[in-house]
Amino acid sequence: MKYKLPMLCGLLLGLVVNTAWANRGVFDLERWDSVLSDIRTKATAQNISKSVIDETLKSPAFIPGIVKSDKSQSEFTLTLEQYLNRTVSDTRVKNGRKKRAEYPTLLSRVEQKYGVPRNVILAFWGMESNYGAIKSKHRLTDAFFTLVYEGRREEFFSKQLIALMKIADKNKLAINNIYGSWAGAMGHFQFIPTTLTQYGADGNNDGRIDIINSIGDAMYSAGNYLNKLGWNKNEPIVYKVILPADFDRDNLNGDVKKSFKEWAQMGVMKIDGTPIPLKDTVVGLIADKKAIAEHDLFESNSTQSDDTDIAPTPVIKAYLTYPNFYRIKKWNNSSWYAIAIAELSEKLK
């Protein structure tokens, strides 16, 4: 449900919403008017055209559902295995291969220009929007006005709205026709406006950057972003390994960096149980500590035979993480997401 001005006066006086600025149980019209006025002032100071400012402020809507979404973001509870089953599904792999066959020239151009392999671009595309199949439902101006009003991250979302207005102004886009997620991400690769401002690229040479309606612009922008993050096409993202059951769990969060040689001395082995290369390459190490803890609990509660005296076996699945892994985390600060990109990109080669 959404509420537009000037209809707000009659509709919202009794609206109960759960926001920092409406804790008395009613929508704060004075606060809303202040938000609109502040955006107009900031946009004018940034030399955004009057036509874009007027269009942005013509019929702003407050969307209670966005406030609810922002306040009820659930804690991440999936195990790594569950997450990968959802994100690197057979269907997503199949659709990615179809897109690879559909856009060979475009993917090749992106790879040549930015040094990011096509399978990596496809993996990000699949993860972010299921290759464009996931359609955004929120008008971004409404989303940003609502989130600014809410106040939890007022400065951040004000910057996003101003950046969106600049993008619309520069690229001659109808700002009220730009749709995205409730949190303000848009297009095939789900860029927020400030990211698009910094890394957007014109992939179809029409003099505009439109990452929603132009797959070329979207892919070029993604390639440019990853290139600027330092993507190294000559190195992998992760290297699958297994660990002894008694491996020190404090080393499994990706922050501890050691050479292959040092990890090997600690018992890290290839997934088939053979030794890993004794290279000097420095990498991190990631494993699902929660799943390991649950396994340990299960083992401790299991009945053991009195004559069992078997040394710990390599039962922990893990990943050695190259610098590209940490570049992915600058895109999305989730280790599970980075591993999913690695797994999906491998299947899309």
Secondary structure, DSSP 8 states (H G I E B T S, - for coil): --EETTTHHHHSTT----STT-TTSS--HHHHHHHHHHHHHHHHHTT--HHHHHHHTTS-EE-HHHHHHHHT-------HHHHHHHHS-HHHHHHHHHHHHH-HHHHHHHHHHH---HHHHHHHHHHHHTTTTS---EEHHHHHHHHHHH-TTHHHHHHHHHHHHHHHHHHT--GGG-EE-TTS-BTTTTB-HHHHHHH---SSSSS---TTT-HHHHHHHHHHHHHHTT--TTS-SEEEEEEETT--GGG-BS---EEHHHHHHTT-EETTSSB------EEEEE--HHHHHHHHHHHHHS---TT------EEEEEEEE-HHHHHHHHHS--HHHHHHHHHHHHHT-
